[in-house]
Amino acid sequence: MRLCVLGAGAVGSSVVELAAEHGHVVTAFADSDSAVVDADGIDADAVLSKKREDGVVGGADPGAVFDADYDVLVEATPTTLGDAEPGFSHVERALADDRHVVLANKGPVAERYADLRALEAESEGTVRFGATVGGALPILSTIEDVGPSRVSAVYGVLNGTANFVLSRMAAEGLDYEHVLAEAQDLGVAEADPTFDVDGTDTALKGVIVANVLAEGETEFTLDDAAVEGIQELSGGMLDLAQEDGQTIRLIVEVADGSVRVGPRLVSANGAVAPSGTENAVQIEADYCGRLGITGRGAGGPETASAVLTDIERLDD
């Protein structure tokens, strides 16, 4: 496949770096200020080096990528709320040109799902977005394989930053502010970690799952989710939980037509009490029972691997 990659952050850069290993050619690559286009395939090493040293990927205007010769648009720009722009417009342009779209950007799927599916229905292109929920974890593909109508519930941990904070608080008896500062020093948490610790990121992923399970009968957005973060938790609360063999994790629950996110008591040795930055999800399905998926739910190469898997599924 010939790829057009939008977004030069960790995920987009990793897609560019790994594409050749999967037999793909990147013919266009853009960040927010610049682009590089080459019908024969860009020099990934040179372009990524230029991004690190000069802060841009090339000398062309970002809009030039849409005139490139490509089969799949990889939308890996930052997630935005509300109108999901500019990511949604990028998807709209690619589908209007009958190109496939693979999303790492959660915004269009979580905030404008019905619009996204309507555009897809009018296009020769297909939209895939496995990377938007759980990074490398095959959560959406498992639901797809089992059949959304057979899935009754999905719940678990879907944010590595929040999970790191809570697992460190439990292990060391430290308070939230201390552990959050540590996470920022380690690069596990952003300088502004609000999106992660207030439950928004987890809720967006839950909304995407809810939209997939609804199969077009109902549309969910962030406004439909009940969300509570971890900012008010203290080390003492974790200590009390441990006395009963439990711990606290930021859990998303998608069931019965609702999305709920918040701190929950779970078994300290249970399936949804991963440590560090790991994610862990349980899928309840007819005939299958409870399916567990655990692993690294974020990171550039990890999420890029999900993007590349989606691209391979386009050939199926």
MITI-450103 format. One record per residue (C-alpha): residue number from 1; residue in one letter; x, y, z negated. Coordinates in steps of 0.5 Angstrom, whole numbers. Example, Ala and Ser with C-alpha at 12.3 -4.5 7.8 and 13.67 -1.06 7.14 Angstrom:
REM MITI-450103
1|A|25|-9|-16
2|S|27|-2|-14
//
This chain:
REM MITI-450103
1|M|0|0|0
2|R|2|7|1
3|L|1|11|-5
4|C|0|19|-7
5|V|1|20|-14
6|L|-1|26|-17
7|G|2|27|-24
8|A|9|27|-26
9|G|8|26|-33
10|A|10|19|-36
11|V|5|15|-33
12|G|6|18|-26
13|S|13|18|-26
14|S|13|11|-28
15|V|9|9|-22
16|V|13|12|-18
17|E|19|9|-21
18|L|16|2|-21
19|A|12|2|-14
20|A|18|-1|-10
21|E|18|-7|-14
22|H|11|-9|-13
23|G|12|-8|-5
24|H|9|-1|-5
25|V|11|6|-2
26|V|10|12|-5
27|T|9|17|1
28|A|7|23|-3
29|F|8|26|-10
30|A|6|32|-14
31|D|6|35|-21
32|S|2|42|-22
33|D|7|46|-19
34|S|10|43|-13
35|A|10|36|-8
36|V|14|32|-4
37|V|12|28|2
38|D|15|23|6
39|A|12|19|11
40|D|17|14|11
41|G|17|14|3
42|I|20|19|-2
43|D|27|17|-5
44|A|24|16|-12
45|D|31|16|-16
46|A|32|23|-13
47|V|25|26|-14
48|L|25|24|-21
49|S|32|27|-22
50|K|30|33|-19
51|K|24|33|-24
52|R|28|32|-30
53|E|33|38|-28
54|D|29|43|-24
55|G|22|42|-27
56|V|19|41|-20
57|V|19|34|-16
58|G|20|38|-9
59|G|19|44|-5
60|A|12|43|-2
61|D|5|46|-5
62|P|1|41|-9
63|G|-4|41|-4
64|A|0|38|1
65|V|-1|31|-1
66|F|-8|30|1
67|D|-5|31|8
68|A|0|25|7
69|D|-1|18|10
70|Y|-3|14|4
71|D|-8|9|2
72|V|-9|10|-5
73|L|-9|16|-9
74|V|-6|15|-16
75|E|-9|20|-21
76|A|-5|21|-27
77|T|-6|28|-29
78|P|-7|30|-36
79|T|-14|28|-38
80|T|-19|34|-39
81|L|-26|35|-42
82|G|-33|37|-40
83|D|-32|38|-32
84|A|-26|33|-32
85|E|-22|38|-27
86|P|-18|38|-23
87|G|-18|31|-24
88|F|-25|30|-21
89|S|-24|34|-15
90|H|-17|30|-13
91|V|-22|24|-13
92|E|-27|27|-9
93|R|-22|29|-4
94|A|-19|22|-3
95|L|-26|19|-3
96|A|-28|24|2
97|D|-22|22|6
98|D|-24|14|5
99|R|-18|13|1
100|H|-18|8|-5
101|V|-17|12|-12
102|V|-14|9|-18
103|L|-14|13|-25
104|A|-10|13|-31
105|N|-14|20|-32
106|K|-20|18|-37
107|G|-23|25|-35
108|P|-27|23|-29
109|V|-29|16|-32
110|A|-31|19|-39
111|E|-34|25|-37
112|R|-37|25|-30
113|Y|-38|17|-29
114|A|-45|18|-25
115|D|-42|23|-20
116|L|-36|18|-19
117|R|-40|12|-17
118|A|-44|17|-13
119|L|-38|19|-9
120|E|-35|12|-9
121|A|-42|9|-6
122|E|-41|14|0
123|S|-34|13|1
124|E|-30|7|5
125|G|-25|8|-1
126|T|-26|4|-8
127|V|-25|7|-15
128|R|-21|3|-20
129|F|-19|5|-27
130|G|-17|-1|-32
131|A|-11|4|-34
132|T|-16|9|-38
133|V|-17|4|-43
134|G|-12|1|-47
135|G|-6|2|-42
136|A|-3|-5|-41
137|L|-8|-9|-44
138|P|-13|-12|-39
139|I|-19|-10|-43
140|L|-24|-7|-37
141|S|-21|-13|-32
142|T|-23|-18|-38
143|I|-30|-15|-38
144|E|-30|-15|-30
145|D|-29|-22|-30
146|V|-33|-24|-36
147|G|-39|-20|-33
148|P|-41|-13|-36
149|S|-48|-16|-37
150|R|-45|-22|-41
151|V|-42|-17|-46
152|S|-45|-15|-52
153|A|-40|-11|-56
154|V|-33|-9|-56
155|Y|-29|-6|-62
156|G|-22|-5|-64
157|V|-16|0|-65
158|L|-15|4|-58
159|N|-10|9|-60
160|G|-3|8|-62
161|T|-2|14|-65
162|A|-7|14|-70
163|N|-5|6|-72
164|F|2|8|-73
165|V|0|13|-78
166|L|-5|9|-82
167|S|0|3|-82
168|R|5|7|-84
169|M|1|10|-90
170|A|-1|3|-92
171|A|6|0|-92
172|E|10|6|-95
173|G|4|9|-100
174|L|5|16|-96
175|D|0|21|-95
176|Y|-3|23|-88
177|E|1|29|-87
178|H|8|26|-89
179|V|7|20|-84
180|L|4|25|-78
181|A|11|29|-79
182|E|15|23|-78
183|A|11|20|-72
184|Q|12|27|-69
185|D|19|26|-70
186|L|19|19|-67
187|G|16|22|-61
188|V|10|17|-63
189|A|5|23|-64
190|E|5|30|-60
191|A|6|36|-62
192|D|-1|38|-63
193|P|-4|31|-65
194|T|-11|33|-65
195|F|-14|29|-59
196|D|-11|22|-63
197|V|-12|23|-70
198|D|-19|27|-69
199|G|-22|20|-65
200|T|-23|24|-59
201|D|-18|20|-55
202|T|-21|13|-58
203|A|-28|16|-56
204|L|-27|17|-49
205|K|-24|10|-48
206|G|-30|8|-52
207|V|-35|12|-47
208|I|-31|9|-41
209|V|-33|2|-44
210|A|-40|4|-45
211|N|-41|6|-38
212|V|-38|0|-35
213|L|-43|-4|-40
214|A|-49|0|-38
215|E|-48|-2|-30
216|G|-51|5|-28
217|E|-57|4|-32
218|T|-55|10|-37
219|E|-49|15|-37
220|F|-45|16|-43
221|T|-40|22|-44
222|L|-36|24|-50
223|D|-43|28|-53
224|D|-46|21|-54
225|A|-41|18|-58
226|A|-41|19|-66
227|V|-34|21|-68
228|E|-30|21|-74
229|G|-22|22|-75
230|I|-17|20|-80
231|Q|-15|27|-82
232|E|-18|26|-89
233|L|-15|20|-91
234|S|-11|19|-97
235|G|-5|14|-99
236|G|-9|13|-105
237|M|-15|10|-100
238|L|-11|5|-97
239|D|-8|3|-104
240|L|-15|2|-106
241|A|-16|-2|-100
242|Q|-10|-7|-100
243|E|-12|-9|-107
244|D|-18|-12|-104
245|G|-14|-15|-98
246|Q|-16|-10|-94
247|T|-14|-4|-90
248|I|-16|2|-86
249|R|-16|3|-78
250|L|-19|8|-73
251|I|-24|3|-70
252|V|-28|4|-64
253|E|-35|0|-63
254|V|-39|0|-57
255|A|-45|-4|-58
256|D|-53|-4|-57
257|G|-52|2|-53
258|S|-48|7|-57
259|V|-41|9|-58
260|R|-38|10|-65
261|V|-31|12|-68
262|G|-28|12|-75
263|P|-24|10|-80
264|R|-27|3|-82
265|L|-25|-2|-87
266|V|-22|-9|-84
267|S|-18|-15|-87
268|A|-11|-13|-87
269|N|-9|-20|-84
270|G|-15|-19|-79
271|A|-15|-19|-71
272|V|-16|-11|-71
273|A|-11|-9|-76
274|P|-5|-9|-71
275|S|1|-5|-74
276|G|5|1|-71
277|T|3|3|-64
278|E|0|-3|-62
279|N|-8|-4|-60
280|A|-12|-9|-61
281|V|-19|-11|-58
282|Q|-25|-16|-59
283|I|-30|-17|-54
284|E|-36|-21|-56
285|A|-39|-24|-50
286|D|-44|-30|-48
287|Y|-41|-37|-47
288|C|-34|-34|-49
289|G|-35|-32|-56
290|R|-30|-27|-59
291|L|-24|-26|-54
292|G|-18|-22|-57
293|I|-13|-18|-53
294|T|-7|-15|-57
295|G|-1|-11|-54
296|R|2|-4|-53
297|G|-4|0|-51
298|A|0|6|-48
299|G|7|9|-46
300|G|9|10|-39
301|P|11|4|-36
302|E|6|0|-40
303|T|0|4|-37
304|A|4|4|-30
305|S|3|-3|-30
306|A|-4|-3|-31
307|V|-5|2|-25
308|L|0|-2|-21
309|T|-5|-8|-22
310|D|-11|-4|-20
311|I|-8|-3|-14
312|E|-6|-10|-13
313|R|-14|-12|-14
314|L|-16|-7|-8
315|D|-13|-13|-4
316|D|-17|-18|-7
//
